[in-house]
Amino acid sequence: MRAAFQTPPDYRTETFLGAPFACLDVPGAARVLGARPMGAPFSYVITSNASHLVRLNARKDERFAAALADAGLNVLDGAVPHLLAERLFGLDIPLCPGSDLTAELFEHVIQPDDPVTVIGGSEEMKRRLMARYGIRTLNLHVPPMGFINDPAAVEAAIRFVIEHPARYVFLVVGAPRSEYLAHMIARRGGAVGTGLCVGSALNFLTGLVQRASPAFRRLGLEWLYRLAQSPSTHFERVFVDSLPIFLIAAKAKLNPAAYGMQRGGDGEP
């Protein structure tokens, strides 16, 4: 079911907390995605952050686990999991935030003639993307709130992707809905292009939402900026959905094999 991005891949992979990560930084991942030709069978990218790893390990979300297993590419998004991977387990997994990857694609890879489909967002987002990057074909479908639990709404989203062939398909309906939807599109068959589950990336790129400054991002404090900007929205995301990664990492340090890893940091298997 997995539609590989390169055969054989010219990048290594590392398993961290039960998830296989492509060891690609932002430019490297953009090059891999840009190498896929128009018309390639639909495959998708997950940009896993702390909340994704909590969902996989603590919540035991089988739908997300299946989506992750069938993803064409999974890259590491998030300063906290990046730090834990490096300091606790000695893993060299480059940081590849979804927002940075999206910006890299629009700035350096996506051409005006490349068809783009967006699931989620708004008409204003579409207008700004087309105006800023000269995109000639951008098809937008905005599912209703709660669509992922409505079979008819899910079907409409899947059909839209199939009926609007694109080289790049941005799924921006929030996690884990984007990942669930990407998996269902891939399982259905008949769609083409590279799907990207990239959260708020298009909101940041178009200026609809202000992103944290580069200084905050370099310090790994983008989560704090977003929490301060919108505490009601991000409180649960930070303290419920993401914070348990520290406990998960501590358990994995005691028993790395249970999480698909070797004992890191001390050279022992």
C-alpha atoms as an extended CHARMM CRD file, in Angstrom:
* protein
*
       269  EXT
         1         1  MET       CA              0.0000000000        0.0000000000        0.0000000000  PROA      1               0.0000000000
         2         2  ARG       CA              2.8980000000        2.3640000000        0.6880000000  PROA      2               0.0000000000
         3         3  ALA       CA              3.8570000000        4.3800000000       -2.4210000000  PROA      3               0.0000000000
         4         4  ALA       CA              7.5560000000        5.0150000000       -1.9860000000  PROA      4               0.0000000000
         5         5  PHE       CA              9.0550000000        8.3860000000       -2.8050000000  PROA      5               0.0000000000
         6         6  GLN       CA             12.3420000000        6.9300000000       -4.0280000000  PROA      6               0.0000000000
         7         7  THR       CA             13.4500000000        3.3970000000       -4.8550000000  PROA      7               0.0000000000
         8         8  PRO       CA             15.8770000000        2.7420000000       -3.3680000000  PROA      8               0.0000000000
         9         9  PRO       CA             15.8540000000        5.6960000000       -0.9540000000  PROA      9               0.0000000000
        10        10  ASP       CA             19.0660000000        7.6340000000       -0.6620000000  PROA      10              0.0000000000
        11        11  TYR       CA             18.4460000000        8.5660000000        2.9480000000  PROA      11              0.0000000000
        12        12  ARG       CA             18.7020000000        6.5290000000        6.1330000000  PROA      12              0.0000000000
        13        13  THR       CA             15.8980000000        5.9550000000        8.6200000000  PROA      13              0.0000000000
        14        14  GLU       CA             15.8870000000        5.7890000000       12.4090000000  PROA      14              0.0000000000
        15        15  THR       CA             13.1980000000        4.4610000000       14.7200000000  PROA      15              0.0000000000
        16        16  PHE       CA             12.3030000000        6.7620000000       17.6030000000  PROA      16              0.0000000000
        17        17  LEU       CA              9.5580000000        5.9070000000       20.1070000000  PROA      17              0.0000000000
        18        18  GLY       CA              8.0960000000        3.3310000000       17.7650000000  PROA      18              0.0000000000
        19        19  ALA       CA              7.9850000000        5.5710000000       14.6990000000  PROA      19              0.0000000000
        20        20  PRO       CA             10.2810000000        5.2800000000       11.6540000000  PROA      20              0.0000000000
        21        21  PHE       CA             11.7680000000        8.6490000000       10.7410000000  PROA      21              0.0000000000
        22        22  ALA       CA             13.4500000000        9.6270000000        7.4970000000  PROA      22              0.0000000000
        23        23  CYS       CA             16.7040000000       11.3720000000        8.3860000000  PROA      23              0.0000000000
        24        24  LEU       CA             16.0730000000       14.3690000000        6.1810000000  PROA      24              0.0000000000
        25        25  ASP       CA             16.3240000000       18.0600000000        6.9430000000  PROA      25              0.0000000000
        26        26  VAL       CA             14.0280000000       20.5940000000        5.2810000000  PROA      26              0.0000000000
        27        27  PRO       CA             15.9770000000       21.0200000000        1.9930000000  PROA      27              0.0000000000
        28        28  GLY       CA             16.5770000000       17.2770000000        1.7800000000  PROA      28              0.0000000000
        29        29  ALA       CA             12.9110000000       16.4110000000        2.2600000000  PROA      29              0.0000000000
        30        30  ALA       CA             11.8940000000       19.0650000000       -0.2750000000  PROA      30              0.0000000000
        31        31  ARG       CA             14.2600000000       17.5350000000       -2.8370000000  PROA      31              0.0000000000
        32        32  VAL       CA             12.7760000000       14.0800000000       -2.2700000000  PROA      32              0.0000000000
        33        33  LEU       CA              9.2310000000       15.3910000000       -2.7100000000  PROA      33              0.0000000000
        34        34  GLY       CA             10.1540000000       17.4860000000       -5.7270000000  PROA      34              0.0000000000
        35        35  ALA       CA             11.5920000000       14.4110000000       -7.4460000000  PROA      35              0.0000000000
        36        36  ARG       CA              8.1620000000       12.7660000000       -7.6130000000  PROA      36              0.0000000000
        37        37  PRO       CA              6.6740000000       13.3510000000      -11.0730000000  PROA      37              0.0000000000
        38        38  MET       CA              3.2140000000       14.6340000000      -11.8060000000  PROA      38              0.0000000000
        39        39  GLY       CA              0.8420000000       11.6790000000      -11.9660000000  PROA      39              0.0000000000
        40        40  ALA       CA              2.6910000000        9.5420000000       -9.4220000000  PROA      40              0.0000000000
        41        41  PRO       CA              0.3020000000        7.4530000000       -7.2890000000  PROA      41              0.0000000000
        42        42  PHE       CA             -0.8850000000        9.2870000000       -4.2030000000  PROA      42              0.0000000000
        43        43  SER       CA              1.4340000000        8.9810000000       -1.2260000000  PROA      43              0.0000000000
        44        44  TYR       CA              1.7040000000       11.2150000000        1.7850000000  PROA      44              0.0000000000
        45        45  VAL       CA              4.0590000000       12.8340000000        4.2690000000  PROA      45              0.0000000000
        46        46  ILE       CA              3.5280000000       12.9490000000        8.0280000000  PROA      46              0.0000000000
        47        47  THR       CA              5.4490000000       15.5280000000       10.0490000000  PROA      47              0.0000000000
        48        48  SER       CA              5.3970000000       13.8870000000       13.4710000000  PROA      48              0.0000000000
        49        49  ASN       CA              5.6680000000       16.0520000000       16.5650000000  PROA      49              0.0000000000
        50        50  ALA       CA              5.2810000000       15.3090000000       20.2800000000  PROA      50              0.0000000000
        51        51  SER       CA              1.5000000000       14.9900000000       20.0850000000  PROA      51              0.0000000000
        52        52  HSD       CA              1.7890000000       12.4380000000       17.2780000000  PROA      52              0.0000000000
        53        53  LEU       CA              4.1930000000       10.3220000000       19.3150000000  PROA      53              0.0000000000
        54        54  VAL       CA              1.9180000000       10.5460000000       22.3630000000  PROA      54              0.0000000000
        55        55  ARG       CA             -1.0210000000        9.4710000000       20.2140000000  PROA      55              0.0000000000
        56        56  LEU       CA              0.9730000000        6.5110000000       18.9370000000  PROA      56              0.0000000000
        57        57  ASN       CA              2.4040000000        5.3370000000       22.2650000000  PROA      57              0.0000000000
        58        58  ALA       CA              0.0900000000        6.4700000000       25.0600000000  PROA      58              0.0000000000
        59        59  ARG       CA             -3.2900000000        6.6700000000       23.3770000000  PROA      59              0.0000000000
        60        60  LYS       CA             -2.6690000000        3.5690000000       21.2780000000  PROA      60              0.0000000000
        61        61  ASP       CA             -4.5250000000        5.1480000000       18.3750000000  PROA      61              0.0000000000
        62        62  GLU       CA             -4.7540000000        2.2890000000       15.8850000000  PROA      62              0.0000000000
        63        63  ARG       CA             -5.9890000000        4.5350000000       13.0700000000  PROA      63              0.0000000000
        64        64  PHE       CA             -2.9960000000        6.8080000000       13.4670000000  PROA      64              0.0000000000
        65        65  ALA       CA             -0.6140000000        3.8440000000       13.7570000000  PROA      65              0.0000000000
        66        66  ALA       CA             -1.9610000000        2.4870000000       10.4540000000  PROA      66              0.0000000000
        67        67  ALA       CA             -1.6250000000        5.8950000000        8.8000000000  PROA      67              0.0000000000
        68        68  LEU       CA              1.9590000000        6.1850000000       10.0170000000  PROA      68              0.0000000000
        69        69  ALA       CA              2.8360000000        2.6780000000        8.8360000000  PROA      69              0.0000000000
        70        70  ASP       CA              1.5930000000        3.4130000000        5.3140000000  PROA      70              0.0000000000
        71        71  ALA       CA              3.0500000000        6.9220000000        4.9860000000  PROA      71              0.0000000000
        72        72  GLY       CA              5.5070000000        7.4370000000        2.1480000000  PROA      72              0.0000000000
        73        73  LEU       CA              7.6220000000        9.6200000000        4.4260000000  PROA      73              0.0000000000
        74        74  ASN       CA              7.6610000000       10.5190000000        8.1110000000  PROA      74              0.0000000000
        75        75  VAL       CA              9.8830000000       13.3770000000        9.2800000000  PROA      75              0.0000000000
        76        76  LEU       CA             10.5810000000       14.8270000000       12.7120000000  PROA      76              0.0000000000
        77        77  ASP       CA              8.7290000000       18.0060000000       13.6350000000  PROA      77              0.0000000000
        78        78  GLY       CA              9.2310000000       19.5110000000       17.0620000000  PROA      78              0.0000000000
        79        79  ALA       CA             12.1480000000       20.7560000000       19.1310000000  PROA      79              0.0000000000
        80        80  VAL       CA             11.2300000000       18.6690000000       22.1860000000  PROA      80              0.0000000000
        81        81  PRO       CA             11.1830000000       15.2450000000       20.4720000000  PROA      81              0.0000000000
        82        82  HSD       CA             14.3010000000       16.2500000000       18.5400000000  PROA      82              0.0000000000
        83        83  LEU       CA             16.1030000000       17.0340000000       21.8030000000  PROA      83              0.0000000000
        84        84  LEU       CA             14.9010000000       13.8210000000       23.4640000000  PROA      84              0.0000000000
        85        85  ALA       CA             15.9840000000       11.7110000000       20.4810000000  PROA      85              0.0000000000
        86        86  GLU       CA             19.4420000000       13.2600000000       20.5390000000  PROA      86              0.0000000000
        87        87  ARG       CA             20.1450000000       13.5430000000       24.2680000000  PROA      87              0.0000000000
        88        88  LEU       CA             18.4610000000       10.3880000000       25.5840000000  PROA      88              0.0000000000
        89        89  PHE       CA             19.0550000000        7.9820000000       22.7170000000  PROA      89              0.0000000000
        90        90  GLY       CA             21.9320000000        9.4230000000       20.7330000000  PROA      90              0.0000000000
        91        91  LEU       CA             19.8320000000        9.5160000000       17.5630000000  PROA      91              0.0000000000
        92        92  ASP       CA             20.8150000000       11.8890000000       14.8000000000  PROA      92              0.0000000000
        93        93  ILE       CA             17.4190000000       12.6700000000       13.2600000000  PROA      93              0.0000000000
        94        94  PRO       CA             17.3440000000       16.0790000000       11.5670000000  PROA      94              0.0000000000
        95        95  LEU       CA             14.5720000000       18.4760000000       12.4540000000  PROA      95              0.0000000000
        96        96  CYS       CA             12.1050000000       18.9880000000        9.6130000000  PROA      96              0.0000000000
        97        97  PRO       CA              9.1260000000       21.1060000000       10.7690000000  PROA      97              0.0000000000
        98        98  GLY       CA              6.0600000000       20.8970000000        8.5550000000  PROA      98              0.0000000000
        99        99  SER       CA              5.7590000000       24.6760000000        8.3710000000  PROA      99              0.0000000000
       100       100  ASP       CA              9.3680000000       25.0430000000        7.2180000000  PROA      100             0.0000000000
       101       101  LEU       CA              8.9820000000       22.2220000000        4.7070000000  PROA      101             0.0000000000
       102       102  THR       CA              5.8560000000       23.8460000000        3.2830000000  PROA      102             0.0000000000
       103       103  ALA       CA              7.6300000000       27.1790000000        2.9200000000  PROA      103             0.0000000000
       104       104  GLU       CA             10.6050000000       25.4860000000        1.2430000000  PROA      104             0.0000000000
       105       105  LEU       CA              8.3220000000       23.7710000000       -1.2510000000  PROA      105             0.0000000000
       106       106  PHE       CA              6.4770000000       26.9410000000       -2.2280000000  PROA      106             0.0000000000
       107       107  GLU       CA              9.6200000000       29.0310000000       -2.3550000000  PROA      107             0.0000000000
       108       108  HSD       CA             11.9120000000       26.6410000000       -4.2220000000  PROA      108             0.0000000000
       109       109  VAL       CA             10.1120000000       23.5570000000       -5.5740000000  PROA      109             0.0000000000
       110       110  ILE       CA              6.4870000000       24.1860000000       -6.5670000000  PROA      110             0.0000000000
       111       111  GLN       CA              6.2370000000       25.8160000000       -9.9660000000  PROA      111             0.0000000000
       112       112  PRO       CA              3.3560000000       28.0250000000      -11.1920000000  PROA      112             0.0000000000
       113       113  ASP       CA              2.1560000000       25.2620000000      -13.5310000000  PROA      113             0.0000000000
       114       114  ASP       CA              2.1170000000       22.5780000000      -10.8100000000  PROA      114             0.0000000000
       115       115  PRO       CA             -1.5020000000       21.8530000000       -9.8710000000  PROA      115             0.0000000000
       116       116  VAL       CA             -2.1460000000       22.1370000000       -6.1310000000  PROA      116             0.0000000000
       117       117  THR       CA             -5.0940000000       20.8550000000       -4.1090000000  PROA      117             0.0000000000
       118       118  VAL       CA             -5.8210000000       22.0240000000       -0.5580000000  PROA      118             0.0000000000
       119       119  ILE       CA             -8.1910000000       20.2820000000        1.8400000000  PROA      119             0.0000000000
       120       120  GLY       CA             -9.0400000000       22.7240000000        4.6140000000  PROA      120             0.0000000000
       121       121  GLY       CA             -8.2050000000       26.3950000000        4.9660000000  PROA      121             0.0000000000
       122       122  SER       CA            -10.2440000000       29.1700000000        3.3960000000  PROA      122             0.0000000000
       123       123  GLU       CA            -10.8870000000       31.1130000000        0.2010000000  PROA      123             0.0000000000
       124       124  GLU       CA             -8.6510000000       33.9040000000        1.5190000000  PROA      124             0.0000000000
       125       125  MET       CA             -5.8290000000       31.4180000000        2.0090000000  PROA      125             0.0000000000
       126       126  LYS       CA             -6.3210000000       30.2420000000       -1.5790000000  PROA      126             0.0000000000
       127       127  ARG       CA             -6.2950000000       33.8040000000       -2.8930000000  PROA      127             0.0000000000
       128       128  ARG       CA             -3.0930000000       34.6820000000       -1.0520000000  PROA      128             0.0000000000
       129       129  LEU       CA             -1.2610000000       31.5180000000       -2.1220000000  PROA      129             0.0000000000
       130       130  MET       CA             -2.1450000000       32.0210000000       -5.7750000000  PROA      130             0.0000000000
       131       131  ALA       CA             -1.2080000000       35.7100000000       -5.7000000000  PROA      131             0.0000000000
       132       132  ARG       CA              2.0740000000       35.2640000000       -3.8360000000  PROA      132             0.0000000000
       133       133  TYR       CA              3.4150000000       32.2610000000       -5.7490000000  PROA      133             0.0000000000
       134       134  GLY       CA              1.6910000000       32.6400000000       -9.0980000000  PROA      134             0.0000000000
       135       135  ILE       CA             -0.0180000000       29.2480000000       -8.7620000000  PROA      135             0.0000000000
       136       136  ARG       CA             -2.3090000000       28.8630000000      -11.7680000000  PROA      136             0.0000000000
       137       137  THR       CA             -4.3480000000       25.8870000000      -10.5820000000  PROA      137             0.0000000000
       138       138  LEU       CA             -5.2840000000       25.6180000000       -6.9220000000  PROA      138             0.0000000000
       139       139  ASN       CA             -8.3810000000       23.6130000000       -6.0340000000  PROA      139             0.0000000000
       140       140  LEU       CA             -9.8040000000       24.0910000000       -2.5410000000  PROA      140             0.0000000000
       141       141  HSD       CA            -12.2190000000       21.9350000000       -0.5810000000  PROA      141             0.0000000000
       142       142  VAL       CA            -13.1880000000       22.9610000000        2.9610000000  PROA      142             0.0000000000
       143       143  PRO       CA            -14.8680000000       20.1060000000        4.8600000000  PROA      143             0.0000000000
       144       144  PRO       CA            -17.3720000000       20.9640000000        7.6100000000  PROA      144             0.0000000000
       145       145  MET       CA            -16.4260000000       20.8870000000       11.2700000000  PROA      145             0.0000000000
       146       146  GLY       CA            -16.4220000000       17.3410000000       12.5870000000  PROA      146             0.0000000000
       147       147  PHE       CA            -16.2330000000       15.9410000000        9.0670000000  PROA      147             0.0000000000
       148       148  ILE       CA            -13.9650000000       13.0390000000       10.0290000000  PROA      148             0.0000000000
       149       149  ASN       CA            -16.9130000000       11.4020000000       11.8610000000  PROA      149             0.0000000000
       150       150  ASP       CA            -19.3190000000       11.9680000000        8.9640000000  PROA      150             0.0000000000
       151       151  PRO       CA            -18.9180000000        9.2880000000        6.2710000000  PROA      151             0.0000000000
       152       152  ALA       CA            -20.5430000000       11.4700000000        3.6200000000  PROA      152             0.0000000000
       153       153  ALA       CA            -18.2110000000       14.3920000000        4.3650000000  PROA      153             0.0000000000
       154       154  VAL       CA            -15.1710000000       12.1100000000        4.3600000000  PROA      154             0.0000000000
       155       155  GLU       CA            -16.2720000000       10.6510000000        1.0370000000  PROA      155             0.0000000000
       156       156  ALA       CA            -16.6560000000       14.1500000000       -0.4160000000  PROA      156             0.0000000000
       157       157  ALA       CA            -13.0870000000       15.0210000000        0.5960000000  PROA      157             0.0000000000
       158       158  ILE       CA            -11.6820000000       11.8060000000       -0.8600000000  PROA      158             0.0000000000
       159       159  ARG       CA            -13.5780000000       12.2720000000       -4.1150000000  PROA      159             0.0000000000
       160       160  PHE       CA            -12.3700000000       15.8640000000       -4.3880000000  PROA      160             0.0000000000
       161       161  VAL       CA             -8.7370000000       14.7530000000       -4.2600000000  PROA      161             0.0000000000
       162       162  ILE       CA             -9.3510000000       12.0070000000       -6.8180000000  PROA      162             0.0000000000
       163       163  GLU       CA            -11.3010000000       14.2920000000       -9.1570000000  PROA      163             0.0000000000
       164       164  HSD       CA             -8.7880000000       17.1670000000       -8.9670000000  PROA      164             0.0000000000
       165       165  PRO       CA             -5.4310000000       15.5860000000       -9.9090000000  PROA      165             0.0000000000
       166       166  ALA       CA             -2.5910000000       17.5940000000       -8.4000000000  PROA      166             0.0000000000
       167       167  ARG       CA              1.1220000000       17.2970000000       -7.9250000000  PROA      167             0.0000000000
       168       168  TYR       CA              0.8440000000       18.4900000000       -4.3190000000  PROA      168             0.0000000000
       169       169  VAL       CA             -2.1070000000       17.9180000000       -1.9680000000  PROA      169             0.0000000000
       170       170  PHE       CA             -2.0100000000       19.9020000000        1.2750000000  PROA      170             0.0000000000
       171       171  LEU       CA             -4.1490000000       18.4090000000        4.0470000000  PROA      171             0.0000000000
       172       172  VAL       CA             -4.6360000000       21.1180000000        6.6610000000  PROA      172             0.0000000000
       173       173  VAL       CA             -7.6560000000       19.9380000000        8.6580000000  PROA      173             0.0000000000
       174       174  GLY       CA             -5.6730000000       19.3570000000       11.8580000000  PROA      174             0.0000000000
       175       175  ALA       CA             -4.0800000000       16.3130000000       13.4420000000  PROA      175             0.0000000000
       176       176  PRO       CA             -4.9330000000       13.4750000000       13.4680000000  PROA      176             0.0000000000
       177       177  ARG       CA             -7.7130000000       14.2080000000       10.9610000000  PROA      177             0.0000000000
       178       178  SER       CA             -5.2540000000       15.0390000000        8.1790000000  PROA      178             0.0000000000
       179       179  GLU       CA             -3.3840000000       11.7830000000        8.7340000000  PROA      179             0.0000000000
       180       180  TYR       CA             -6.6000000000        9.7420000000        8.8630000000  PROA      180             0.0000000000
       181       181  LEU       CA             -7.7950000000       11.3550000000        5.6400000000  PROA      181             0.0000000000
       182       182  ALA       CA             -4.4680000000       10.8980000000        3.8520000000  PROA      182             0.0000000000
       183       183  HSD       CA             -4.5190000000        7.2170000000        4.7560000000  PROA      183             0.0000000000
       184       184  MET       CA             -8.0670000000        6.7850000000        3.4590000000  PROA      184             0.0000000000
       185       185  ILE       CA             -7.1960000000        8.5260000000        0.1790000000  PROA      185             0.0000000000
       186       186  ALA       CA             -4.1950000000        6.2350000000       -0.2890000000  PROA      186             0.0000000000
       187       187  ARG       CA             -6.2380000000        3.1300000000        0.5330000000  PROA      187             0.0000000000
       188       188  ARG       CA             -8.9970000000        4.0930000000       -1.8780000000  PROA      188             0.0000000000
       189       189  GLY       CA             -6.6700000000        4.3090000000       -4.8740000000  PROA      189             0.0000000000
       190       190  GLY       CA             -7.1530000000        6.4320000000       -7.9650000000  PROA      190             0.0000000000
       191       191  ALA       CA             -5.6290000000        9.6160000000       -6.5430000000  PROA      191             0.0000000000
       192       192  VAL       CA             -2.2790000000       11.0670000000       -7.5760000000  PROA      192             0.0000000000
       193       193  GLY       CA              0.2630000000       13.4260000000       -6.0680000000  PROA      193             0.0000000000
       194       194  THR       CA              2.0960000000       13.9810000000       -2.8320000000  PROA      194             0.0000000000
       195       195  GLY       CA             -0.0480000000       14.5950000000        0.2250000000  PROA      195             0.0000000000
       196       196  LEU       CA              1.3270000000       16.7240000000        3.0410000000  PROA      196             0.0000000000
       197       197  CYS       CA             -0.1730000000       16.6800000000        6.5380000000  PROA      197             0.0000000000
       198       198  VAL       CA              1.1990000000       20.0190000000        7.7310000000  PROA      198             0.0000000000
       199       199  GLY       CA             -1.1580000000       21.5090000000       10.3140000000  PROA      199             0.0000000000
       200       200  SER       CA             -1.2250000000       25.3190000000       10.3100000000  PROA      200             0.0000000000
       201       201  ALA       CA              1.5840000000       25.6900000000        7.7740000000  PROA      201             0.0000000000
       202       202  LEU       CA             -0.5060000000       27.4270000000        5.1270000000  PROA      202             0.0000000000
       203       203  ASN       CA             -1.9380000000       29.8400000000        7.6890000000  PROA      203             0.0000000000
       204       204  PHE       CA              1.6050000000       30.8170000000        8.6300000000  PROA      204             0.0000000000
       205       205  LEU       CA              2.7860000000       31.0080000000        5.0380000000  PROA      205             0.0000000000
       206       206  THR       CA             -0.0170000000       33.3300000000        3.9720000000  PROA      206             0.0000000000
       207       207  GLY       CA              0.1490000000       35.5290000000        7.0640000000  PROA      207             0.0000000000
       208       208  LEU       CA             -3.3230000000       34.5720000000        8.2500000000  PROA      208             0.0000000000
       209       209  VAL       CA             -1.7320000000       33.4820000000       11.5280000000  PROA      209             0.0000000000
       210       210  GLN       CA              1.4460000000       35.0370000000       12.9120000000  PROA      210             0.0000000000
       211       211  ARG       CA              4.2070000000       32.5050000000       13.4750000000  PROA      211             0.0000000000
       212       212  ALA       CA              6.7410000000       32.7220000000       16.2810000000  PROA      212             0.0000000000
       213       213  SER       CA              9.8930000000       34.6760000000       15.4830000000  PROA      213             0.0000000000
       214       214  PRO       CA             13.0280000000       32.8310000000       14.2990000000  PROA      214             0.0000000000
       215       215  ALA       CA             14.5620000000       33.4800000000       17.7250000000  PROA      215             0.0000000000
       216       216  PHE       CA             11.7440000000       31.5730000000       19.4540000000  PROA      216             0.0000000000
       217       217  ARG       CA             12.0390000000       28.7710000000       16.9150000000  PROA      217             0.0000000000
       218       218  ARG       CA             15.8160000000       28.4760000000       17.3340000000  PROA      218             0.0000000000
       219       219  LEU       CA             15.3260000000       28.1070000000       21.0940000000  PROA      219             0.0000000000
       220       220  GLY       CA             12.6540000000       25.4500000000       20.6010000000  PROA      220             0.0000000000
       221       221  LEU       CA             10.0010000000       27.6740000000       22.1780000000  PROA      221             0.0000000000
       222       222  GLU       CA              7.5180000000       27.9760000000       19.3580000000  PROA      222             0.0000000000
       223       223  TRP       CA              5.0430000000       25.9790000000       21.4560000000  PROA      223             0.0000000000
       224       224  LEU       CA              5.2930000000       28.6210000000       24.2090000000  PROA      224             0.0000000000
       225       225  TYR       CA              4.6380000000       31.4430000000       21.7510000000  PROA      225             0.0000000000
       226       226  ARG       CA              1.5620000000       29.6880000000       20.3980000000  PROA      226             0.0000000000
       227       227  LEU       CA              0.3340000000       28.9530000000       23.9150000000  PROA      227             0.0000000000
       228       228  ALA       CA              0.6960000000       32.6200000000       24.8700000000  PROA      228             0.0000000000
       229       229  GLN       CA             -1.0520000000       33.7690000000       21.6820000000  PROA      229             0.0000000000
       230       230  SER       CA             -3.9980000000       31.3940000000       22.0560000000  PROA      230             0.0000000000
       231       231  PRO       CA             -4.1000000000       29.7830000000       25.5110000000  PROA      231             0.0000000000
       232       232  SER       CA             -7.6140000000       28.3830000000       25.1680000000  PROA      232             0.0000000000
       233       233  THR       CA             -6.7360000000       26.6170000000       21.9160000000  PROA      233             0.0000000000
       234       234  HSD       CA             -3.2720000000       25.3910000000       22.8220000000  PROA      234             0.0000000000
       235       235  PHE       CA             -3.5420000000       24.5280000000       26.5280000000  PROA      235             0.0000000000
       236       236  GLU       CA             -4.8430000000       21.0260000000       25.8630000000  PROA      236             0.0000000000
       237       237  ARG       CA             -2.5100000000       20.5890000000       22.9020000000  PROA      237             0.0000000000
       238       238  VAL       CA              0.5500000000       21.3480000000       25.0400000000  PROA      238             0.0000000000
       239       239  PHE       CA             -0.2920000000       19.8980000000       28.4470000000  PROA      239             0.0000000000
       240       240  VAL       CA             -2.5340000000       16.9700000000       27.5150000000  PROA      240             0.0000000000
       241       241  ASP       CA             -1.5890000000       15.9900000000       23.9770000000  PROA      241             0.0000000000
       242       242  SER       CA              2.1740000000       16.6410000000       24.0810000000  PROA      242             0.0000000000
       243       243  LEU       CA              3.5680000000       16.7030000000       27.6310000000  PROA      243             0.0000000000
       244       244  PRO       CA              3.2910000000       12.9130000000       28.1630000000  PROA      244             0.0000000000
       245       245  ILE       CA              6.1550000000       12.4680000000       25.6800000000  PROA      245             0.0000000000
       246       246  PHE       CA              8.5650000000       12.9280000000       28.6120000000  PROA      246             0.0000000000
       247       247  LEU       CA              7.0940000000        9.9270000000       30.4510000000  PROA      247             0.0000000000
       248       248  ILE       CA              7.0780000000        7.8870000000       27.2320000000  PROA      248             0.0000000000
       249       249  ALA       CA             10.7250000000        8.7410000000       26.6040000000  PROA      249             0.0000000000
       250       250  ALA       CA             11.6450000000        7.7990000000       30.1850000000  PROA      250             0.0000000000
       251       251  LYS       CA              9.9740000000        4.4120000000       29.7800000000  PROA      251             0.0000000000
       252       252  ALA       CA             11.7020000000        3.9140000000       26.4380000000  PROA      252             0.0000000000
       253       253  LYS       CA             15.0680000000        4.6760000000       28.0190000000  PROA      253             0.0000000000
       254       254  LEU       CA             14.5140000000        1.7790000000       30.4250000000  PROA      254             0.0000000000
       255       255  ASN       CA             13.3680000000       -0.5860000000       27.6830000000  PROA      255             0.0000000000
       256       256  PRO       CA             14.3890000000        0.7170000000       24.2390000000  PROA      256             0.0000000000
       257       257  ALA       CA             13.6120000000       -2.5540000000       22.4600000000  PROA      257             0.0000000000
       258       258  ALA       CA              9.9370000000       -2.2010000000       23.3460000000  PROA      258             0.0000000000
       259       259  TYR       CA              9.9160000000        0.9810000000       21.2670000000  PROA      259             0.0000000000
       260       260  GLY       CA             11.8930000000       -0.4200000000       18.3570000000  PROA      260             0.0000000000
       261       261  MET       CA             15.1820000000        1.1620000000       19.3950000000  PROA      261             0.0000000000
       262       262  GLN       CA             18.6020000000        0.1160000000       20.5640000000  PROA      262             0.0000000000
       263       263  ARG       CA             19.9460000000        1.4430000000       23.8350000000  PROA      263             0.0000000000
       264       264  GLY       CA             21.0240000000        4.9760000000       22.9620000000  PROA      264             0.0000000000
       265       265  GLY       CA             23.7470000000        7.1740000000       24.3170000000  PROA      265             0.0000000000
       266       266  ASP       CA             25.9580000000        4.4180000000       25.6560000000  PROA      266             0.0000000000
       267       267  GLY       CA             26.7010000000        2.3470000000       22.5550000000  PROA      267             0.0000000000
       268       268  GLU       CA             25.0900000000       -0.8290000000       23.9660000000  PROA      268             0.0000000000
       269       269  PRO       CA             22.6100000000       -2.8420000000       21.8870000000  PROA      269             0.0000000000
